[in-house]
Every structure is written in C-alpha cells, then in structure tokens.
Amino acid sequence: MSHFALHDGLLHAEGVPLDAVAARHGTPCYVYSRAALMAAYDDYRSALAAHGVADRSLVCYAVKANSSLAILNLFARLGAGFDIVSGGELARVLAAGGDPGKVLFSGVGKSRGEMEQALAAGIRCFNVESASELERLNEVARAHGARAPISLRVNPDVDPKTHPYISTGLKTAKFGVPIEEAPHLYRRAAELPGLKVVGIDCHIGSQLLDPAPAAEAAAKVVALADRLAADGIAIEHLDLGGGKGIRYRDENALGATDYLAPMLKVLSGRREQLLFEPGRSLVGNAGLLLTRVEFLKYGTGKNFAVVDAAMNDLMRPALYDAWHDIAKVSHGDTPPPTHSYDIVGPICESGDFLGQARDLALAEGDLLAVMSAGAYGMAMSSNYNTRPRAAEVMVDGDAIHLIRRRESVAELFAGESPLP
C-alpha cells in the first residue's frame, strides 16, 4: 500500500493534499507519513515473528538515515533499538525517549569524549572497528571504573553488489576488522579488564537488493561465533547489520520476510540474540521532498525546470547520481505541453540537480514531489550557499504536524563573529 497517492487529481500524503502542506509550511519541505513509518517497522517485526525469532530479536534503527526527533520518538514508542555513529546521534536518541540499553554505537572514529558519553548513558554495546579502538575503549572504561560491552565489527570480504560508496564489507573498506584477524582480537579483548565481550557485528553495505550476500556474511559470522566458543569466549548476540534496499525506480526490492529468509536459515537453531540495523528500508519510502518550480528555461540542447529545492536539501542525486521519481502534485484538466526537463536547483554548481531528462508537463509555480526522500535527505542536508535547511512535517491521517521549523538566515551565522 502506498501512503502517497493521487486523489481527485492531487497528490496526497495519507489524507492530506500536498498543496495544503505547501500553503501552510512553504517549500522546500520534507513530508513524512507516520503510517508508512509504522508499516515499515511492522514489516520487520512480522518477518521475525514469521520465522519464529521475534522473542530473541531486536530491530535497531540506523539513526544516520534520518535523525529527526519525531521519527526517533516514533520508533522508540514502537520498541526499537538504535544504531548510532556519533555522540550527537546518541544525544538525539536520548532526547527522543530512546532506551540507551537498546543502543549500539558503531563508527570508525569514536573519540574519548564520545566513549565516556556512551558509557555514562549505559548503552547496550560498542561495535569496535579497530585494534586501536579496542585499546582506547579499555583505557576509557577503566578510568571510569566501568566495563564496556563490546562486539567487533568484522569485515567478511563479501561483495554486496551495490554502489561502491555504500559498500562497506569488502577488504578495501575503511570499516571493521578483517574476519581472519577477529579471533586474535577477541582473545585480546577478553584479556582486557575494561571490556566485556558480548557480540559479533557485521554490516556489508546499503541498498542491498539481493539477499544472498547478507546470508553469505551471516554464515561467516556464525563460523566465527563457533570458533570463539571453542576458545571459551561466549557470544551473547549476533548483529547482522542492515542495508535492505528500497524501490526508487524499477528495483526489485524484497519485503523483510523474503529478504531475511536466507539469512535466518543460516541462523536457524542458534541461541544468540539477533540484532538488525535497518535504516533506509524503514524511512526511505516514507518521505518526500516538496518543492516549487520557480522558472522554466528552454534551450536547444536542454530544458531546465529551476526549483526552490537544491543539492543542499537532497544530496543523493549529485553525490551518487541517484534516481528519485519526481511527480507533479496537481494534475489539472488542461496541463501544459510535456517537455523533457532537467530538474535543477539555485545552487551555483553544475552538479546541482534533483533529476535529469524527466518528461513532465510543467508551468512556473507548479509543486513537485521528489519521492523516496525519507532516507539520507534531511540527514545529509547542508547550508551551502547560506541556504536555510527545509522544514519537516509529519502527516498522520488528515493531521499535519510541524516537526522541524524552517531555519532562518540569521540562525546560520548566529554563532559567528566579525573580526574586532
């Protein structure tokens, strides 16, 4: 079921026409569907229940995909855990009512301050990504009279068959430790008084459409757990990461039940708790970016629709050459002629585009919806060209909730000072 659909010629988010959102909160504006977010989370919980592992599984939302407090709060209410990669994300999770006992701290560059912050909060586990981090975390924990719960993020050297920028499990990636080195590092961790070994972590990439690589990685994790058990190192949980892809254009994106099936077959009969870290698949198709056409430019080589959203609002097309469907909000009875347009923003960069060669019947002032923008949209936005970041709203049935007001230009330089 799509929570964004046409009704009476107008694109709606649940029961709200998107032109009503623009009239109330302006553009550019991110719009999320609460029902879509809940349905995506329930898809995971239902899949785990169908495979008989719901009672020993935890879905930990990857905060980096979209760190809006309202979205974090919704997932916290649903019982989710959280996968974080910074002290700032931890602060957001706590502010949103998240349970620190369900927080996993990933990332290759944790500072001493972030380690202290996470220890004080009482997080569930540190996903350690290097031998040096192992030693630093031990020092920090001992200095605070604590034992840090840890897993090692192992790099299984499995090709996830995705964009190279979001492939994280190959031996050339900056993430994790080579799986062949893991037994030695686990033995070292078991010797350190400031650490407590609790798990194994593995995450091979993002926007994964084929479940086979994730299942292959899970098999390597299981083999490692058995080897550690033989060495007397007990593992309490297996963290299989996230990365399940979504449909942006014509991808064959599986539901959670079908995607997880090969992985859970590998894990059948295991006693460990199973952790998963989905991000994009929980929020990606639950949000869109609403923007308005400012100018139409016609040329001999290309036509351009200049809109008020830009690469600072949605970086993915410029960064990854990513495709987002772009739809008109209003489909009146007498549309203008259809032309092929590059949908571009006001940023002074040739790479500032949201879509290229799109066949649309446009007039200046039209509202457009850039679809599937709930993941890595607002979270990656910036103030380049001194542009305030967009507003964000959550639609719940026929209600519109402003969950982040639009920034003002004055706020962008409020922390700066001219020279004396």
C-alpha positions in Angstrom: 0.0 0.0 0.0 1.3 3.4 -0.9 0.8 6.2 1.6 1.4 8.8 -1.1 -1.3 8.6 -3.8 -3.4 10.7 -6.2 -6.9 11.6 -5.1 -9.1 13.9 -7.2 -6.1 15.0 -9.3 -4.0 15.9 -6.2 -1.1 14.0 -4.8 -1.8 13.3 -1.1 0.3 12.1 1.9 -2.2 9.9 3.7 -5.4 12.1 3.9 -3.6 15.4 3.3 -3.2 17.1 -0.1 0.3 18.2 -0.6 -0.7 21.6 -1.8 -2.1 22.2 1.7 1.3 21.3 3.2 3.0 23.9 0.9 0.4 26.5 1.7 0.9 26.1 5.4 4.6 25.5 5.7 6.2 26.6 2.4 8.8 24.9 0.2 11.2 23.2 0.1 9.7 20.9 2.8 10.2 17.3 3.8 6.9 15.4 4.3 6.7 12.1 6.1 3.9 9.6 6.5 3.5 8.2 10.1 1.6 5.3 8.7 4.3 4.4 6.3 7.0 4.6 9.0 4.9 2.3 11.2 4.2 -0.1 8.4 7.9 -0.4 7.5 8.8 -1.2 11.1 6.0 -3.7 11.4 7.3 -5.4 8.2 10.5 -6.3 10.1 8.7 -7.4 13.3 6.2 -9.5 11.3 9.0 -11.1 9.3 10.9 -12.0 12.5 7.7 -13.4 14.0 7.0 -15.5 10.9 10.5 -17.0 11.3 9.9 -17.7 15.0 12.7 -15.4 16.2 10.8 -12.3 17.3 11.3 -13.0 21.0 15.1 -13.0 20.6 15.5 -10.3 18.0 15.9 -6.5 18.2 15.4 -4.1 15.4 17.9 -1.2 15.9 17.1 1.7 13.6 20.2 3.2 11.9 19.9 6.9 13.0 22.1 8.2 10.3 19.4 7.6 7.7 17.1 10.2 9.2 17.7 11.6 12.7 14.6 13.7 13.1 13.5 13.7 16.8 9.9 12.9 15.8 10.9 9.8 13.8 13.2 8.6 16.5 10.5 9.1 19.1 8.0 7.1 16.9 10.4 4.2 16.6 11.2 4.4 20.4 7.5 4.1 21.1 7.3 1.0 18.9 10.1 -0.6 20.9 13.0 -0.2 18.5 16.6 0.0 19.4 19.0 2.4 17.7 22.3 2.1 15.8 24.3 5.3 16.2 27.6 6.6 14.8 28.3 9.7 16.9 27.8 11.3 20.3 25.4 13.7 18.7 23.2 10.9 17.5 23.2 9.4 21.0 22.1 12.7 22.4 19.3 12.8 19.8 18.1 9.2 20.7 18.0 10.1 24.4 16.2 13.4 23.8 13.6 11.4 21.7 13.0 9.0 24.6 15.1 6.1 23.3 16.3 3.4 25.7 20.1 3.6 26.0 20.1 -0.1 26.8 19.0 -0.7 23.2 21.7 1.5 21.6 24.6 0.2 19.5 27.5 2.5 18.9 29.1 1.9 15.5 31.6 4.0 13.6 35.4 4.0 12.9 36.3 7.2 14.8 34.8 7.3 18.3 36.5 9.9 20.4 37.3 9.6 24.1 34.6 12.0 24.9 32.0 10.0 22.9 33.1 6.8 24.6 32.7 8.5 28.0 29.3 9.8 27.0 28.1 6.4 25.9 29.4 4.6 29.0 27.7 7.2 31.2 24.4 6.6 29.3 24.7 2.8 29.7 24.4 1.8 26.1 24.0 -1.8 25.1 27.1 -2.3 23.0 30.1 -0.6 21.3 30.7 -2.0 17.8 34.5 -1.8 17.8 36.2 -1.3 14.4 39.9 -1.5 15.0 42.6 -2.8 17.3 43.5 0.7 18.4 39.9 1.5 19.3 39.8 -1.7 21.4 42.8 -0.4 23.5 41.4 3.1 23.8 38.0 1.9 24.9 39.6 -0.3 27.6 41.6 2.7 28.9 38.5 5.0 29.0 36.3 2.3 30.7 39.0 1.6 33.3 39.4 5.3 34.0 35.7 5.4 34.8 35.6 2.2 36.8 33.4 0.5 34.1 33.4 -2.4 31.8 32.4 -1.5 28.2 30.2 -4.1 26.5 31.8 -4.7 23.0 31.4 -6.6 19.8 33.9 -6.4 16.9 32.7 -5.3 13.6 34.1 -7.9 11.3 34.7 -7.4 7.6 33.8 -10.7 5.8 35.0 -9.5 2.4 31.6 -10.2 0.8 30.6 -8.2 -2.3 27.2 -6.6 -1.5 26.5 -5.8 -5.2 25.7 -2.1 -4.5 27.1 1.4 -5.2 30.8 1.5 -4.3 30.3 4.5 -2.0 27.9 2.5 0.2 29.7 -0.9 0.0 31.2 -1.5 3.4 32.1 -5.2 3.7 35.0 -5.6 1.2 38.6 -5.9 2.4 39.3 -2.5 0.9 36.7 -0.7 3.1 37.6 1.5 6.0 35.1 -0.3 8.2 35.6 -3.1 10.6 38.4 -5.6 11.0 39.3 -8.5 8.7 37.4 -11.5 9.8 40.6 -13.6 9.8 42.1 -11.3 12.4 39.0 -11.4 14.6 39.9 -14.4 16.8 43.2 -12.8 17.9 41.4 -9.5 18.6 38.6 -11.2 20.5 41.2 -13.1 22.7 42.9 -9.7 23.3 39.5 -8.1 24.2 38.8 -11.0 26.7 42.0 -10.2 28.5 41.3 -6.5 28.9 39.7 -5.7 32.3 37.8 -2.7 31.0 36.0 -4.7 28.3 33.2 -7.3 28.2 32.8 -9.3 25.0 29.1 -9.6 24.2 28.7 -9.9 20.4 29.8 -10.0 16.8 28.8 -7.3 14.4 28.8 -7.3 10.6 27.4 -4.8 8.1 28.3 -5.2 4.4 26.6 -2.2 2.7 23.5 -0.3 1.9 20.7 -0.5 -0.7 21.1 -4.3 -1.0 18.6 -5.9 -3.3 20.0 -9.5 -3.4 19.7 -11.3 0.0 22.5 -13.8 -0.9 25.5 -11.6 0.1 23.9 -10.9 3.6 23.3 -14.6 4.0 26.9 -15.4 3.0 28.2 -12.9 5.5 25.9 -14.4 8.2 27.4 -17.8 7.6 30.9 -16.4 8.2 29.7 -14.7 11.4 28.2 -18.0 12.6 31.5 -19.8 11.9 33.4 -17.1 13.9 31.0 -17.5 16.8 31.6 -21.2 16.9 35.3 -20.7 16.8 35.2 -18.2 19.6 33.0 -20.6 21.7 35.7 -23.3 21.2 38.2 -20.7 22.6 36.0 -20.2 25.7 34.6 -16.8 24.5 30.9 -16.8 24.8 28.9 -14.6 22.4 25.5 -13.3 23.5 24.3 -11.6 20.3 24.9 -11.6 16.6 24.5 -8.3 14.9 23.8 -8.8 11.2 23.6 -5.1 10.3 21.1 -3.6 7.9 21.2 -2.5 4.3 18.0 -3.9 2.8 17.2 -1.8 -0.3 14.1 0.0 -1.3 12.4 0.7 -4.7 13.4 4.1 -6.1 12.7 3.4 -9.7 12.3 -0.1 -11.0 14.3 -2.1 -8.4 13.0 -5.4 -7.3 13.1 -4.6 -3.6 12.0 -7.5 -1.4 9.9 -7.3 1.7 11.5 -8.1 5.0 10.2 -11.6 5.1 11.7 -12.6 1.8 14.9 -10.6 2.3 15.7 -12.0 5.7 14.7 -15.6 4.9 18.1 -16.8 3.5 19.9 -15.1 6.4 17.6 -16.6 9.1 18.0 -20.0 7.5 21.7 -19.7 8.2 20.9 -18.7 11.8 18.4 -21.4 12.4 18.9 -23.1 15.8 21.2 -20.5 17.1 20.8 -19.5 20.8 22.2 -15.9 20.4 20.0 -12.9 20.3 19.8 -11.5 16.8 20.2 -7.8 16.1 19.4 -5.9 12.9 20.2 -2.3 11.9 17.9 -1.2 9.1 17.9 2.5 8.2 16.9 3.2 4.6 14.2 0.5 4.5 12.4 2.0 7.5 12.3 5.6 6.3 13.2 5.9 2.6 9.8 5.4 1.0 8.1 7.1 4.0 9.1 10.6 3.0 9.3 13.0 0.0 10.7 16.4 -0.7 8.1 19.0 -1.7 9.4 21.8 -4.0 8.1 24.5 -6.3 9.0 25.4 -9.8 10.5 28.9 -9.9 11.5 29.2 -13.6 11.4 27.2 -16.8 14.3 27.7 -19.2 14.2 26.3 -22.7 17.3 25.7 -24.8 18.5 24.0 -28.0 20.3 21.3 -26.0 18.3 21.0 -22.8 15.3 22.4 -21.0 15.6 23.3 -17.3 13.0 23.5 -14.5 14.6 25.6 -11.8 13.0 24.7 -8.4 13.4 26.1 -4.9 15.0 22.8 -3.6 18.6 22.1 -4.3 21.5 19.8 -3.8 22.0 21.2 -0.3 18.5 19.9 0.5 18.8 16.5 -1.2 22.4 15.5 -1.9 21.9 11.9 -3.2 21.4 12.8 -6.9 24.6 14.9 -7.1 26.6 12.5 -4.8 25.6 9.1 -6.1 23.9 10.0 -9.4 20.9 8.6 -7.6 17.4 8.4 -9.2 14.4 9.8 -7.4 11.0 9.8 -9.1 9.7 13.3 -9.5 5.9 13.8 -9.6 3.6 16.7 -10.1 1.4 17.4 -7.1 -1.6 18.7 -9.2 -2.9 17.1 -12.3 -5.4 19.5 -13.7 -7.7 19.1 -16.6 -5.7 21.2 -19.1 -2.0 20.5 -18.4 0.7 22.5 -20.3 2.7 20.7 -23.0 5.1 17.9 -21.9 8.8 18.5 -22.3 12.0 16.8 -21.2 13.4 18.8 -18.3 16.4 18.7 -16.0 15.1 19.5 -12.6 17.7 21.8 -11.1 18.1 24.0 -8.0 19.5 27.5 -7.4 22.9 26.3 -6.1 25.9 27.7 -8.1 27.2 24.2 -9.1 26.7 22.4 -12.3 26.1 19.2 -10.3 23.0 20.8 -8.6 20.2 18.6 -9.9 17.4 16.5 -8.5 16.6 14.7 -11.7 17.6 14.7 -15.4 15.7 14.2 -18.6 12.3 14.0 -16.9 9.2 14.2 -19.2 6.8 16.5 -17.3 4.1 18.9 -18.2 5.2 21.9 -16.2 4.3 25.5 -15.6 6.0 28.0 -13.3 4.6 27.8 -9.8 3.8 24.1 -10.0 4.5 21.9 -7.0 6.7 18.8 -7.4 7.2 15.9 -5.1 10.7 14.3 -5.1 9.8 10.8 -4.0 11.6 8.2 -1.8 13.4 11.0 0.0 12.9 9.9 3.6 16.4 8.4 3.9 19.7 10.4 3.6 17.7 13.5 2.6 17.4 15.9 5.5 20.1 14.0 7.4 22.7 14.9 4.7 21.4 18.4 4.0 23.6 21.5 4.5 23.6 25.3 4.4 25.7 25.6 1.3 25.2 29.0 -0.4 23.9 30.2 3.0 20.6 28.4 2.4 18.4 27.6 5.4 17.5 24.0 5.7 14.0 22.9 4.8 11.0 22.5 7.2 9.9 19.0 8.0 6.3 17.8 8.6 4.7 14.6 9.7 1.3 13.6 8.3 -0.8 11.5 10.5 -4.1 10.7 8.8 -5.6 14.1 8.0 -3.4 16.0 10.5 -0.2 17.9 9.7 2.4 18.2 12.4 5.4 20.6 12.0 8.3 18.5 13.4 11.1 20.9 12.4 10.6 24.6 11.5 12.5 26.1 8.6 15.8 27.8 9.6 16.2 31.5 9.3 19.2 33.1 7.6 20.1 34.8 10.9 20.4 31.5 12.7 23.0 30.3 10.2 25.6 32.9 11.3 24.4 33.4 14.9 27.5 31.6 16.3 29.9 33.6 14.2 31.7 36.9 14.9 33.4 39.5 12.7 37.0 40.4 13.3 37.5 43.1 16.0 
